[in-house]
Amino acid sequence: MTIESGAQHADEPTRPGPMAGVRVIEVAAWVAAPAAGVILADWGAEVIKVEPFNGDPARGMVTLGPLGINPAFEFDNRGKRSIALDIATPDGLALLLELIAGADVLITNLRPGTLESLTIDPGTMLERFPTLVYASVTGFGHSSPHRDRPSYDIGGFWARSGGAASHTVDNEPPPTLRGGYGDHITAMTLAGGISAALFDRDRTGLGRHVTTSLARVGVYAVGQDFNVKRRADVTFPMGKPRDLAGNPLMNSYQAGDGRWFWLLGLQPDRHWPIVLAAIDRLDLADDERFASLADRRLHSRELIVELDAAFAACGRDEWEARFVEHGVWYEPVLSVGEALDDPIIQGTGAFIDVAGADGPIPGVATPVDFVGSAHAAPLPVPDHGQHTDAILQELGHDWDEIIELKIGGAVL
């Protein structure tokens, strides 16, 4: 049977995800590295989360509602199994090495100095397990002189990388990054690196160390600005107030009901007559101040005043209808609550139900689909150390050994 690329016959069984059969050991906390583990789990991998006796600190960061749920932790840890080990003890470290010996991928965001002190640094692990893909996240680079500098995404990804300054309006404080924003972009970056390393291993038979950093991803996110600066020694004026936008057709506007939208006229000459028709201001086409692209840029503040007045006349729903009628490119500025209910956002597949201990719970999808494969995580969010005994039995330890390990303080 021949199947065209991207096609799936109705009677074809659902294919497993592309990471099916891949075993991942996660020795990590907080967000960036655990989020990479969730991505791989969504793609079909088996992920075992190794936690200290007091658990991943992200478990206790946010609790909401009468049941004390932690949606942020759920998002970054669904689909995994949890084992509680004290890897600072000889027996706990030995158990971790047993896990790694049977794994394809190790994910960690422990600092390089800590990894070396535990003898689980990439050099040591790859010498011992040459087929292992060792994936690490740092704040500022594994080989950097600042490799052990502490960082969260608001530090390396946002503050130091230039990202925060690039989004700062003149003379205003820098905006605060939303929770996990840079971490999740970094996680997706690491998942891509892991995939490439596994592909390379299929060809060469050898694993490798793949690494990224919060700061490196942050620089890449504003890479256009960095490349302009490096190539032309020019820094674009970033963060101008909207009333000073050089291209008024690529700007945000407030409708008469107080709701905002964004015009997407990146090609101003193309979109100029369409916008004028939609707002019923064809007279502006004959205004000498706005006769050409250069004129509209020179008099952008005056044009924005005219557009502000026009858009204040109607609510956003009416403007959306007019924009659709005239072919104006735009998008509404939606809150998280509005986006959650938005049929266009829903149509992207951004929201899924994932497995819960007592049935499905609502969740957010990781952002890659493999057509023909199920997307939802196969397992609920694990309780701390929930699978310790089962995983130890899978490693071949009987109950007498497990009890001795618990008494000796290697496992919880």
C-alpha positions as CSV (number, residue, x, y, z in Angstrom):
1,M,0.0,0.0,0.0
2,T,1.4,3.4,-1.0
3,I,0.6,6.4,1.2
4,E,1.3,9.9,0.0
5,S,3.3,12.1,2.4
6,G,1.1,13.5,5.1
7,A,-1.9,11.3,4.2
8,Q,-3.5,8.7,6.5
9,H,-6.1,6.2,5.5
10,A,-9.1,5.9,7.8
11,D,-8.4,2.2,8.5
12,E,-4.7,2.7,9.3
13,P,-3.9,2.1,13.0
14,T,-2.6,5.1,14.9
15,R,1.2,5.1,14.7
16,P,3.3,5.5,17.8
17,G,5.1,8.8,18.4
18,P,8.6,9.1,16.8
19,M,10.3,8.7,20.2
20,A,8.5,5.4,21.0
21,G,11.1,3.0,22.5
22,V,13.4,5.8,23.6
23,R,14.1,5.8,27.3
24,V,14.9,9.2,29.0
25,I,16.4,9.7,32.4
26,E,15.7,13.2,33.8
27,V,17.9,14.5,36.6
28,A,16.5,18.0,36.7
29,A,14.4,20.6,38.5
30,W,12.2,23.6,37.9
31,V,11.3,24.2,34.2
32,A,13.7,24.2,31.3
33,A,15.0,20.7,31.4
34,P,11.8,19.0,32.8
35,A,9.8,20.8,30.0
36,A,12.1,19.1,27.4
37,G,11.3,15.8,29.1
38,V,7.6,16.5,28.6
39,I,8.1,17.2,25.0
40,L,9.9,13.9,24.5
41,A,7.2,12.1,26.5
42,D,4.5,13.7,24.2
43,W,6.5,12.3,21.3
44,G,6.3,8.8,22.7
45,A,9.4,8.5,24.9
46,E,9.5,6.8,28.3
47,V,10.7,9.4,30.8
48,I,11.8,8.6,34.3
49,K,12.1,11.6,36.6
50,V,14.8,11.3,39.2
51,E,14.0,13.5,42.2
52,P,15.7,14.1,45.5
53,F,14.1,13.2,48.8
54,N,12.4,16.6,49.1
55,G,11.2,16.5,45.5
56,D,11.6,18.9,42.6
57,P,11.2,22.3,44.2
58,A,8.7,23.3,41.5
59,R,6.3,20.9,43.2
60,G,5.7,23.4,46.0
61,M,5.9,26.7,44.1
62,V,2.3,27.2,43.1
63,T,-0.8,25.5,44.6
64,L,-4.3,26.7,43.6
65,G,-7.9,25.9,44.5
66,P,-9.4,23.8,47.3
67,L,-7.5,20.7,46.1
68,G,-4.1,22.4,46.1
69,I,-3.4,21.7,42.4
70,N,-0.2,22.8,40.8
71,P,-1.0,23.4,37.1
72,A,2.5,24.8,36.3
73,F,4.2,21.6,37.6
74,E,1.6,19.5,35.8
75,F,2.4,21.2,32.5
76,D,6.1,20.4,32.8
77,N,5.9,16.9,34.3
78,R,3.0,15.0,32.9
79,G,3.6,11.7,31.2
80,K,6.6,10.7,33.4
81,R,7.4,8.3,36.2
82,S,9.1,9.5,39.4
83,I,11.8,7.8,41.4
84,A,13.2,9.4,44.6
85,L,16.9,8.8,45.0
86,D,19.6,10.4,47.0
87,I,22.3,10.4,44.4
88,A,24.8,11.9,46.8
89,T,25.0,8.5,48.5
90,P,27.1,5.7,47.0
91,D,24.0,3.4,46.7
92,G,21.8,6.2,45.3
93,L,24.5,7.1,42.7
94,A,24.9,3.4,41.8
95,L,21.1,3.2,41.2
96,L,21.2,6.3,39.0
97,L,24.0,4.7,36.9
98,E,21.9,1.6,36.5
99,L,19.1,3.7,35.1
100,I,21.5,5.5,32.8
101,A,23.0,2.2,31.6
102,G,19.6,1.3,30.1
103,A,18.7,4.7,28.8
104,D,19.1,6.5,25.5
105,V,19.0,10.0,26.8
106,L,20.0,11.8,30.0
107,I,18.5,15.3,30.6
108,T,19.9,17.5,33.3
109,N,20.1,21.2,34.3
110,L,22.3,20.6,37.4
111,R,25.2,23.0,37.2
112,P,28.4,21.6,35.6
113,G,30.3,21.9,38.9
114,T,27.7,19.8,40.7
115,L,27.7,17.2,37.9
116,E,31.4,16.9,38.2
117,S,31.3,16.5,42.0
118,L,28.8,13.7,41.5
119,T,30.9,12.2,38.7
120,I,27.9,12.3,36.4
121,D,29.3,15.0,34.1
122,P,29.1,14.5,30.3
123,G,32.7,13.5,29.9
124,T,32.5,10.8,32.5
125,M,29.1,9.5,31.4
126,L,30.0,9.4,27.7
127,E,33.2,7.5,28.4
128,R,31.2,5.0,30.4
129,F,28.1,4.9,28.2
130,P,29.3,5.8,24.7
131,T,25.9,5.5,23.1
132,L,24.2,7.9,25.5
133,V,22.8,11.2,24.4
134,Y,23.7,13.5,27.2
135,A,21.5,16.7,27.1
136,S,22.2,19.6,29.4
137,V,20.8,23.1,30.0
138,T,22.8,25.8,31.8
139,G,22.3,29.5,32.3
140,F,25.3,30.7,30.2
141,G,26.9,27.8,28.5
142,H,28.4,24.5,29.6
143,S,31.9,25.5,28.4
144,S,31.7,29.1,29.5
145,P,33.8,30.5,32.3
146,H,30.4,31.5,33.8
147,R,29.0,28.0,33.4
148,D,28.1,27.7,37.1
149,R,26.5,31.2,37.4
150,P,22.9,30.7,38.7
151,S,20.1,31.8,36.4
152,Y,16.4,31.5,35.7
153,D,14.9,32.4,32.4
154,I,14.2,35.9,33.6
155,G,17.9,36.3,34.1
156,G,19.8,34.6,31.2
157,F,17.0,34.5,28.6
158,W,15.4,37.8,29.3
159,A,17.6,40.3,31.2
160,R,21.2,39.6,30.1
161,S,20.4,38.5,26.6
162,G,19.0,41.9,25.4
163,G,15.5,40.6,25.2
164,A,14.1,42.7,28.1
165,A,15.7,45.9,26.9
166,S,14.4,45.3,23.3
167,H,10.9,45.2,24.6
168,T,11.2,48.3,26.9
169,V,9.3,51.5,26.1
170,D,11.6,54.5,26.3
171,N,12.0,55.7,29.9
172,E,9.9,53.0,31.3
173,P,10.9,50.0,33.5
174,P,11.6,46.8,31.6
175,P,8.6,44.4,31.3
176,T,8.5,41.3,33.4
177,L,8.7,38.0,31.6
178,R,5.7,35.6,32.0
179,G,6.4,32.5,34.0
180,G,8.3,29.8,32.1
181,Y,8.4,31.8,28.9
182,G,12.1,31.5,28.1
183,D,12.3,28.1,29.8
184,H,9.8,26.6,27.3
185,I,11.5,28.0,24.3
186,T,14.8,26.6,25.7
187,A,13.1,23.2,26.2
188,M,11.9,23.1,22.6
189,T,15.5,24.0,21.5
190,L,16.9,21.1,23.6
191,A,14.3,18.7,22.4
192,G,15.4,19.5,18.8
193,G,19.0,19.0,19.7
194,I,18.3,15.6,21.3
195,S,16.4,14.5,18.2
196,A,19.3,15.4,16.0
197,A,21.8,13.6,18.3
198,L,19.6,10.5,18.3
199,F,19.5,10.7,14.5
200,D,23.3,11.0,14.4
201,R,23.6,8.0,16.7
202,D,21.6,5.9,14.3
203,R,24.2,6.6,11.7
204,T,27.4,6.4,13.8
205,G,26.5,4.3,16.8
206,L,27.8,6.9,19.1
207,G,26.1,9.3,21.5
208,R,27.2,12.8,22.2
209,H,26.8,15.8,24.5
210,V,24.1,18.2,23.3
211,T,23.7,21.4,25.3
212,T,22.0,24.8,25.2
213,S,21.7,27.7,27.6
214,L,19.0,30.2,28.6
215,A,21.2,33.1,27.4
216,R,22.0,31.5,24.1
217,V,18.4,30.9,23.3
218,G,17.6,34.5,24.5
219,V,20.1,35.9,22.1
220,Y,18.7,33.8,19.3
221,A,15.2,35.0,20.0
222,V,16.3,38.6,19.3
223,G,18.8,37.4,16.7
224,Q,17.7,39.8,14.0
225,D,18.7,42.7,16.2
226,F,22.1,41.2,17.0
227,N,22.8,40.4,13.4
228,V,21.9,43.9,12.3
229,K,24.3,45.3,15.0
230,R,27.1,42.9,14.0
231,R,26.8,43.4,10.3
232,A,25.9,47.1,10.0
233,D,26.7,48.5,13.5
234,V,23.1,49.7,13.7
235,T,20.7,49.4,16.6
236,F,17.1,49.7,15.7
237,P,15.1,51.9,17.9
238,M,13.2,49.3,19.9
239,G,10.3,49.8,22.3
240,K,9.0,53.1,20.9
241,P,5.5,54.1,22.1
242,R,2.8,53.0,19.7
243,D,2.0,56.7,18.8
244,L,5.6,56.9,17.4
245,A,5.5,53.8,15.2
246,G,7.3,54.4,12.0
247,N,4.8,52.3,10.0
248,P,1.3,53.1,11.3
249,L,-0.2,50.2,9.4
250,M,1.9,47.8,11.5
251,N,0.7,49.0,14.9
252,S,-1.8,48.4,17.7
253,Y,-5.1,50.3,17.9
254,Q,-8.0,50.5,20.4
255,A,-11.5,50.0,19.3
256,G,-14.4,52.1,20.7
257,D,-15.2,49.3,23.2
258,G,-11.8,49.5,24.7
259,R,-10.5,46.3,23.1
260,W,-7.2,46.2,21.2
261,F,-6.2,44.8,17.8
262,W,-3.1,44.9,15.7
263,L,-2.9,45.9,12.0
264,L,-0.5,43.7,10.1
265,G,0.3,46.0,7.2
266,L,4.0,45.0,6.8
267,Q,3.8,46.1,3.2
268,P,2.3,49.6,3.7
269,D,1.7,50.5,0.0
270,R,-0.2,47.3,-0.5
271,H,-2.4,47.6,2.5
272,W,-2.9,51.4,2.6
273,P,-5.9,51.6,0.2
274,I,-7.5,48.6,1.8
275,V,-7.4,50.0,5.3
276,L,-8.8,53.4,4.0
277,A,-11.7,51.6,2.4
278,A,-12.4,49.6,5.6
279,I,-12.5,52.8,7.8
280,D,-14.3,54.8,5.1
281,R,-11.6,57.4,5.0
282,L,-10.7,57.4,1.3
283,D,-10.1,61.2,1.6
284,L,-6.8,60.4,3.4
285,A,-5.4,59.1,0.1
286,D,-5.4,62.6,-1.2
287,D,-3.8,64.1,1.9
288,E,-0.3,65.4,1.0
289,R,1.0,64.3,4.4
290,F,0.2,60.6,3.5
291,A,0.7,60.6,-0.3
292,S,3.7,58.2,-0.3
293,L,5.3,55.7,2.0
294,A,8.0,58.2,2.9
295,D,5.3,60.8,3.6
296,R,3.4,58.5,5.9
297,R,6.6,57.6,7.8
298,L,7.5,61.3,8.1
299,H,4.0,62.1,9.4
300,S,3.4,58.9,11.2
301,R,2.3,60.5,14.4
302,E,-0.4,62.5,12.6
303,L,-1.6,59.4,10.7
304,I,-1.9,57.4,14.0
305,V,-4.0,60.2,15.4
306,E,-6.3,60.0,12.4
307,L,-6.5,56.2,12.7
308,D,-7.1,56.3,16.4
309,A,-10.1,58.6,15.9
310,A,-11.5,56.4,13.2
311,F,-11.1,53.2,15.2
312,A,-12.7,54.7,18.2
313,A,-16.0,55.0,16.4
314,C,-16.8,51.3,16.6
315,G,-16.3,48.2,18.7
316,R,-13.8,45.6,17.8
317,D,-16.3,43.1,16.6
318,E,-17.6,45.5,14.0
319,W,-14.0,46.3,12.9
320,E,-13.3,42.6,12.5
321,A,-16.3,42.3,10.2
322,R,-15.2,45.2,8.1
323,F,-11.6,43.9,8.0
324,V,-12.8,40.6,6.7
325,E,-15.0,42.3,4.2
326,H,-12.2,44.4,2.8
327,G,-9.3,42.0,3.2
328,V,-7.4,43.9,5.9
329,W,-4.8,41.9,7.7
330,Y,-5.2,42.1,11.4
331,E,-5.4,40.1,14.7
332,P,-7.2,40.9,17.9
333,V,-5.1,41.3,21.1
334,L,-6.6,38.5,23.2
335,S,-6.1,37.8,26.9
336,V,-5.3,34.3,28.0
337,G,-8.9,33.7,28.9
338,E,-10.1,35.1,25.5
339,A,-7.5,33.0,23.6
340,L,-8.6,29.9,25.5
341,D,-12.1,30.3,24.1
342,D,-11.0,31.5,20.7
343,P,-12.0,29.1,17.9
344,I,-9.0,30.0,15.8
345,I,-6.6,29.2,18.7
346,Q,-8.6,26.1,19.5
347,G,-8.3,25.0,15.9
348,T,-4.5,24.9,16.2
349,G,-4.7,22.0,18.6
350,A,-3.1,24.0,21.4
351,F,-5.3,22.5,24.1
352,I,-5.7,18.8,24.9
353,D,-6.9,16.5,27.7
354,V,-4.2,14.6,29.4
355,A,-4.3,11.6,31.7
356,G,-5.2,12.2,35.3
357,A,-5.3,10.0,38.3
358,D,-9.1,10.2,38.4
359,G,-9.7,10.8,34.7
360,P,-8.7,13.3,32.0
361,I,-7.6,16.8,33.1
362,P,-7.3,19.8,30.8
363,G,-3.8,20.6,29.6
364,V,-1.8,22.5,27.0
365,A,-0.2,20.7,24.1
366,T,3.5,20.8,23.3
367,P,3.8,22.6,19.9
368,V,4.6,19.8,17.4
369,D,2.2,17.3,16.0
370,F,3.1,14.1,14.1
371,V,0.2,13.3,11.9
372,G,-1.2,9.9,12.7
373,S,0.2,9.7,16.2
374,A,-1.7,10.5,19.4
375,H,-0.5,13.7,21.1
376,A,-1.8,13.4,24.7
377,A,0.7,12.2,27.3
378,P,0.1,8.6,28.2
379,L,0.6,8.9,32.0
380,P,-0.7,11.3,34.7
381,V,1.6,13.7,36.5
382,P,3.5,11.5,38.9
383,D,3.5,11.9,42.7
384,H,6.9,12.4,44.3
385,G,8.6,9.0,44.2
386,Q,5.5,7.2,43.1
387,H,7.2,4.7,40.9
388,T,10.3,4.1,43.0
389,D,9.6,0.5,43.9
390,A,8.4,-0.5,40.4
391,I,11.4,1.0,38.7
392,L,13.8,-0.7,41.2
393,Q,12.1,-4.0,40.5
394,E,12.5,-3.4,36.7
395,L,16.2,-2.9,37.4
396,G,16.2,-6.4,38.9
397,H,16.2,-5.6,42.6
398,D,14.1,-7.8,44.8
399,W,12.1,-6.6,47.9
400,D,14.9,-7.5,50.3
401,E,17.3,-5.3,48.4
402,I,14.8,-2.5,48.1
403,I,14.2,-2.5,51.8
404,E,17.9,-2.4,52.4
405,L,18.3,0.5,50.0
406,K,15.5,2.4,51.9
407,I,17.1,1.6,55.3
408,G,20.4,2.8,54.0
409,G,19.0,6.1,52.8
410,A,19.6,5.6,49.0
411,V,15.9,5.6,48.1
412,L,12.8,7.1,49.7
